[in-house]
């Protein structure tokens, strides 16, 4: 049923989804991207199109920095370590990282970190020199001495940059290994795919797709846009989670030298599709098991977290490192994953055994380069195709029970 074209995979049940994807990259100014869809642990779409750079077409192995998409990958590392007993979900972070207990943080748990309820979203002015904010060790040490935001007791507060530092340092302390080694053993090797990068080696950089345009809204840089409203508590919390110059820096070369798992993950859509394909399929991808089925089910539950998020001003309901996902036009507990600035992201719909992963170098749309609807649009189309493939029997009933 699946047809291969120049190493692409296009299952005939998902041709409508493929057509929508190819339509997105008809012109060079639209950049390029990759799309991966897995159904019940098997690939049904593995396609790519467009331009990785003005003089280079997107290829099967092109990779793109995908911003907060990497939080979902870091979360999967943490959940693997929980699954194997290396970490305990409700254990205090200080159990593994003693210095973390300073300044009233002794009771903050791994679950709190994964749910963005540690109150440690502040990155602005955390270190005296903004260049130091690309140094994992310096940022982790500063977080360990910081006091948590008291709002954490009332709501989640999105850790836009610090989430990845927290997860990486906890994993390093618990295992005694560099986080990138842990990533390889806990995610890349079980899935049989090496394209999970937090920092890209020199010999792989020829594959990187060039990002653009500049991150902003209506061509106004993010920092400039929110600065006049810094006195408003909501905006003050949001500003604390980023720092001046960060957005422009991310489109240069420096992020590929760093390890910042909250935002500098660089992936193929294929790698992300495999990971979420396992999460959507009781923890298993083909013959490869990523998580025990019990752990996969616990992740898929996606319980409510808080009524609002004091950084985002919305209620995305974070749980175990992922957030409820938008499919089509609806934010739903039936789907979870992690979206990134600019449009890249990936998600799982466990009741359908479906995963959808999209990476692109073209950041956003004309009104705003911060985000757009391409991934939700493709996910909605893939959901319809999966439902049609399942027919009108047991699958829709199971899907309805997902909430």
CORSUL-V15998 format. One record per helix or strand. SS is the DSSP state (alpha for helix, beta for strand). FROM is the first residue (numbers start at 1). TO is the last residue. If there is no record, write none. Layout:
SS/FROM/TO
SS/FROM/TO
//
This chain:
beta/2/5
beta/8/11
alpha/12/23
alpha/28/30
beta/32/39
beta/42/53
beta/56/57
beta/63/65
beta/67/67
alpha/69/83
beta/92/92
alpha/93/95
alpha/98/101
beta/109/109
alpha/110/114
alpha/130/134
alpha/136/145
alpha/150/153
beta/156/156
alpha/162/175
alpha/179/191
beta/196/198
alpha/202/207
beta/208/208
beta/212/212
beta/216/217
beta/220/221
alpha/222/227
alpha/233/240
alpha/246/250
alpha/254/257
beta/264/267
alpha/269/279
beta/284/285
beta/288/289
alpha/293/301
beta/309/309
beta/318/319
beta/322/327
beta/330/339
alpha/341/343
beta/345/349
alpha/350/352
beta/354/360
beta/362/362
beta/368/368
alpha/374/390
alpha/394/400
//
